[in-house]
Amino acid sequence: MKKYVPIEDGDYYLTPEGYRCFTEQYHLKRGYCCESGCRHCPYGFNKKTLKKN
């Protein structure tokens, strides 16, 4: 079961299009890679090759 990680200041920002973009800080708190190709993924997942670097 995945743990609940509360969202705090610095965990995301809004893009010019209005989307919530999670920062590296949030991904590290969450503790795993969701393999969605996140912009600030600290785990090195490449959506094109479907592999972690």
N, CA, C and O atoms as CSV, one atom per row, in Angstrom:
chain,resi,resn,atom,element,x,y,z
A,1,MET,N,N,0.843,-1.177,0.000
A,1,MET,CA,C,0.000,0.000,0.000
A,1,MET,C,C,0.894,1.247,0.000
A,1,MET,O,O,1.878,1.311,0.737
A,2,LYS,N,N,0.554,2.210,-0.809
A,2,LYS,CA,C,1.326,3.438,-0.913
A,2,LYS,C,C,1.008,4.347,0.263
A,2,LYS,O,O,-0.140,4.440,0.698
A,3,LYS,N,N,2.041,5.018,0.776
A,3,LYS,CA,C,1.838,5.902,1.920
A,3,LYS,C,C,1.335,7.272,1.461
A,3,LYS,O,O,1.603,7.701,0.338
A,4,TYR,N,N,0.620,7.933,2.325
A,4,TYR,CA,C,0.131,9.284,2.063
A,4,TYR,C,C,1.233,10.272,2.402
A,4,TYR,O,O,1.771,10.249,3.509
A,5,VAL,N,N,1.572,11.134,1.461
A,5,VAL,CA,C,2.597,12.157,1.676
A,5,VAL,C,C,1.908,13.515,1.596
A,5,VAL,O,O,1.420,13.903,0.535
A,6,PRO,N,N,1.867,14.238,2.716
A,6,PRO,CA,C,1.215,15.552,2.683
A,6,PRO,C,C,1.998,16.532,1.807
A,6,PRO,O,O,3.228,16.505,1.779
A,7,ILE,N,N,1.287,17.381,1.105
A,7,ILE,CA,C,1.908,18.370,0.222
A,7,ILE,C,C,2.200,19.631,1.026
A,7,ILE,O,O,1.323,20.169,1.701
A,8,GLU,N,N,3.450,20.095,0.942
A,8,GLU,CA,C,3.890,21.266,1.691
A,8,GLU,C,C,4.461,22.298,0.736
A,8,GLU,O,O,4.571,22.049,-0.465
A,9,ASP,N,N,4.828,23.465,1.273
A,9,ASP,CA,C,5.469,24.508,0.464
A,9,ASP,C,C,6.732,23.958,-0.189
A,9,ASP,O,O,7.530,23.284,0.463
A,10,GLY,N,N,6.911,24.243,-1.461
A,10,GLY,CA,C,8.085,23.804,-2.189
A,10,GLY,C,C,7.938,22.448,-2.845
A,10,GLY,O,O,8.849,22.003,-3.543
A,11,ASP,N,N,6.801,21.770,-2.637
A,11,ASP,CA,C,6.592,20.453,-3.234
A,11,ASP,C,C,6.103,20.525,-4.675
A,11,ASP,O,O,6.207,19.547,-5.415
A,12,TYR,N,N,5.571,21.672,-5.075
A,12,TYR,CA,C,5.085,21.813,-6.446
A,12,TYR,C,C,5.036,23.286,-6.824
A,12,TYR,O,O,5.142,24.171,-5.975
A,13,TYR,N,N,4.872,23.524,-8.119
A,13,TYR,CA,C,4.614,24.869,-8.616
A,13,TYR,C,C,3.615,24.743,-9.746
A,13,TYR,O,O,3.425,23.659,-10.298
A,14,LEU,N,N,2.979,25.846,-10.091
A,14,LEU,CA,C,2.012,25.835,-11.179
A,14,LEU,C,C,2.710,26.234,-12.473
A,14,LEU,O,O,3.443,27.222,-12.512
A,15,THR,N,N,2.481,25.468,-13.519
A,15,THR,CA,C,3.056,25.772,-14.822
A,15,THR,C,C,2.252,26.907,-15.456
A,15,THR,O,O,1.155,27.217,-14.992
A,16,PRO,N,N,2.783,27.529,-16.509
A,16,PRO,CA,C,2.025,28.588,-17.192
A,16,PRO,C,C,0.660,28.115,-17.706
A,16,PRO,O,O,-0.262,28.916,-17.862
A,17,GLU,N,N,0.540,26.803,-17.967
A,17,GLU,CA,C,-0.731,26.252,-18.440
A,17,GLU,C,C,-1.703,25.981,-17.299
A,17,GLU,O,O,-2.868,25.663,-17.538
A,18,GLY,N,N,-1.225,26.106,-16.045
A,18,GLY,CA,C,-2.091,25.897,-14.893
A,18,GLY,C,C,-2.001,24.518,-14.268
A,18,GLY,O,O,-2.797,24.197,-13.386
A,19,TYR,N,N,-1.058,23.693,-14.698
A,19,TYR,CA,C,-0.895,22.358,-14.135
A,19,TYR,C,C,0.004,22.400,-12.905
A,19,TYR,O,O,0.863,23.275,-12.794
A,20,ARG,N,N,-0.185,21.468,-11.989
A,20,ARG,CA,C,0.664,21.339,-10.816
A,20,ARG,C,C,1.856,20.458,-11.203
A,20,ARG,O,O,1.672,19.328,-11.656
A,21,CYS,N,N,3.057,20.967,-11.027
A,21,CYS,CA,C,4.273,20.238,-11.376
A,21,CYS,C,C,5.043,19.967,-10.087
A,21,CYS,O,O,5.497,20.899,-9.423
A,22,PHE,N,N,5.190,18.685,-9.732
A,22,PHE,CA,C,5.878,18.327,-8.506
A,22,PHE,C,C,7.375,18.492,-8.653
A,22,PHE,O,O,7.947,18.203,-9.704
A,23,THR,N,N,8.008,18.962,-7.580
A,23,THR,CA,C,9.442,19.212,-7.577
A,23,THR,C,C,10.201,17.957,-7.132
A,23,THR,O,O,9.605,16.981,-6.677
A,24,GLU,N,N,11.519,18.010,-7.273
A,24,GLU,CA,C,12.370,16.909,-6.828
A,24,GLU,C,C,12.167,16.659,-5.334
A,24,GLU,O,O,12.184,15.513,-4.884
A,25,GLN,N,N,11.978,17.729,-4.574
A,25,GLN,CA,C,11.740,17.633,-3.124
A,25,GLN,C,C,10.569,16.701,-2.834
A,25,GLN,O,O,10.663,15.839,-1.960
A,26,TYR,N,N,9.464,16.870,-3.564
A,26,TYR,CA,C,8.288,16.031,-3.334
A,26,TYR,C,C,8.557,14.581,-3.712
A,26,TYR,O,O,8.190,13.665,-2.977
A,27,HIS,N,N,9.197,14.373,-4.857
A,27,HIS,CA,C,9.480,13.005,-5.310
A,27,HIS,C,C,10.349,12.266,-4.300
A,27,HIS,O,O,10.117,11.085,-4.039
A,28,LEU,N,N,11.340,12.934,-3.730
A,28,LEU,CA,C,12.204,12.301,-2.738
A,28,LEU,C,C,11.429,11.987,-1.455
A,28,LEU,O,O,11.664,10.949,-0.837
A,29,LYS,N,N,10.518,12.858,-1.048
A,29,LYS,CA,C,9.684,12.582,0.127
A,29,LYS,C,C,8.784,11.385,-0.127
A,29,LYS,O,O,8.563,10.563,0.762
A,30,ARG,N,N,8.267,11.291,-1.341
A,30,ARG,CA,C,7.382,10.179,-1.683
A,30,ARG,C,C,8.136,8.852,-1.632
A,30,ARG,O,O,7.594,7.843,-1.179
A,31,GLY,N,N,9.395,8.854,-2.098
A,31,GLY,CA,C,10.249,7.687,-1.906
A,31,GLY,C,C,10.264,6.645,-3.004
A,31,GLY,O,O,10.890,5.599,-2.827
A,32,TYR,N,N,9.610,6.874,-4.121
A,32,TYR,CA,C,9.651,5.909,-5.218
A,32,TYR,C,C,9.352,6.614,-6.540
A,32,TYR,O,O,8.833,7.730,-6.560
A,33,CYS,N,N,9.684,5.952,-7.629
A,33,CYS,CA,C,9.425,6.482,-8.970
A,33,CYS,C,C,8.094,5.933,-9.478
A,33,CYS,O,O,7.851,4.728,-9.410
A,34,CYS,N,N,7.242,6.806,-9.981
A,34,CYS,CA,C,5.930,6.386,-10.494
A,34,CYS,C,C,6.003,6.007,-11.972
A,34,CYS,O,O,5.020,5.540,-12.548
A,35,GLU,N,N,7.177,6.212,-12.585
A,35,GLU,CA,C,7.428,5.872,-13.992
A,35,GLU,C,C,6.470,6.578,-14.950
A,35,GLU,O,O,6.016,5.993,-15.933
A,36,SER,N,N,6.169,7.844,-14.650
A,36,SER,CA,C,5.309,8.646,-15.516
A,36,SER,C,C,6.098,9.659,-16.331
A,36,SER,O,O,5.515,10.412,-17.111
A,37,GLY,N,N,7.407,9.688,-16.162
A,37,GLY,CA,C,8.231,10.648,-16.898
A,37,GLY,C,C,8.142,12.043,-16.333
A,37,GLY,O,O,8.114,13.015,-17.089
A,38,CYS,N,N,8.097,12.164,-15.021
A,38,CYS,CA,C,7.968,13.469,-14.371
A,38,CYS,C,C,9.147,14.376,-14.713
A,38,CYS,O,O,10.281,13.913,-14.844
A,39,ARG,N,N,8.874,15.646,-14.854
A,39,ARG,CA,C,9.863,16.653,-15.233
A,39,ARG,C,C,11.034,16.720,-14.264
A,39,ARG,O,O,12.172,16.913,-14.692
A,40,HIS,N,N,10.783,16.566,-12.970
A,40,HIS,CA,C,11.830,16.711,-11.953
A,40,HIS,C,C,12.133,15.386,-11.247
A,40,HIS,O,O,12.452,15.384,-10.058
A,41,CYS,N,N,12.038,14.278,-11.952
A,41,CYS,CA,C,12.255,12.958,-11.357
A,41,CYS,C,C,13.716,12.785,-10.931
A,41,CYS,O,O,14.616,12.870,-11.765
A,42,PRO,N,N,13.957,12.541,-9.626
A,42,PRO,CA,C,15.324,12.331,-9.160
A,42,PRO,C,C,15.793,10.889,-9.356
A,42,PRO,O,O,16.947,10.570,-9.070
A,43,TYR,N,N,14.911,10.024,-9.837
A,43,TYR,CA,C,15.243,8.616,-9.979
A,43,TYR,C,C,15.751,8.258,-11.365
A,43,TYR,O,O,16.146,7.115,-11.600
A,44,GLY,N,N,15.748,9.207,-12.283
A,44,GLY,CA,C,16.327,8.996,-13.598
A,44,GLY,C,C,15.490,8.187,-14.571
A,44,GLY,O,O,16.042,7.594,-15.498
A,45,PHE,N,N,14.182,8.142,-14.393
A,45,PHE,CA,C,13.339,7.378,-15.315
A,45,PHE,C,C,13.248,8.092,-16.658
A,45,PHE,O,O,13.025,9.301,-16.715
A,46,ASN,N,N,13.422,7.334,-17.733
A,46,ASN,CA,C,13.329,7.863,-19.090
A,46,ASN,C,C,12.066,7.292,-19.720
A,46,ASN,O,O,11.978,6.085,-19.947
A,47,LYS,N,N,11.092,8.141,-20.002
A,47,LYS,CA,C,9.809,7.682,-20.532
A,47,LYS,C,C,9.939,7.069,-21.925
A,47,LYS,O,O,9.156,6.194,-22.294
A,48,LYS,N,N,10.930,7.527,-22.704
A,48,LYS,CA,C,11.102,7.012,-24.063
A,48,LYS,C,C,11.622,5.586,-24.067
A,48,LYS,O,O,11.174,4.769,-24.871
A,49,THR,N,N,12.577,5.268,-23.166
A,49,THR,CA,C,13.144,3.921,-23.115
A,49,THR,C,C,12.482,3.050,-22.065
A,49,THR,O,O,12.716,1.843,-22.013
A,50,LEU,N,N,11.648,3.665,-21.221
A,50,LEU,CA,C,10.969,2.976,-20.116
A,50,LEU,C,C,11.953,2.339,-19.154
A,50,LEU,O,O,11.686,1.272,-18.602
A,51,LYS,N,N,13.106,2.998,-18.949
A,51,LYS,CA,C,14.131,2.475,-18.038
A,51,LYS,C,C,14.638,3.594,-17.145
A,51,LYS,O,O,14.587,4.774,-17.493
A,52,LYS,N,N,15.130,3.185,-15.982
A,52,LYS,CA,C,15.775,4.134,-15.069
A,52,LYS,C,C,17.258,4.176,-15.415
A,52,LYS,O,O,17.873,3.142,-15.675
A,53,ASN,N,N,17.822,5.369,-15.415
A,53,ASN,CA,C,19.255,5.511,-15.727
A,53,ASN,C,C,20.101,5.113,-14.555
A,53,ASN,O,O,21.329,5.167,-14.633
